[in-house]
């Protein structure tokens, strides 16, 4: 069969059916594209939420560590302010005795080194 043997009505019907199939396929693929776009958007939003959650968790951990450090340093400062404890406190609270003075003499040995020695 040649193109001349096909009637114009049959060709029109064939083209109409083909056009209808093409429109249906086009609508199907448009729907598929819209669905894929929505899924991609959802995945991006989930990733963004996970990233923000992780960032907030890191910030909270940093703040917690910082608060622990501050508390530790404040405890050290308070310990320094209160003064000595135990045997050191007993020694610190004793009345001072009469001051002893010791004479120091500078001695030069045979090698030329100097040292201070109590006399």
C-alpha angles and dihedrals in degrees: 000000000000132000090261091059093059112088118233091237093055090047090051091050091048092049091047091052091046091049091050091051091048091051091049091050090047091052090047093052092045089054090046091050091049090050092049091048091052091049091049091049090051092050091050092049091049091051090049092050091048090050093050091046091051091047091051091048091052091048091050091050090050091050091048092051090046091051090049091051092048091049091049093049092046089052090051091048092049090050090052092048095051092057132223123342131210120352091359090057091051091051092045093051095050117108112254115255126220110300116252119218121203125194116231120204124196110230125194114202129205093275094055097254118139125216135171114237127185112246 
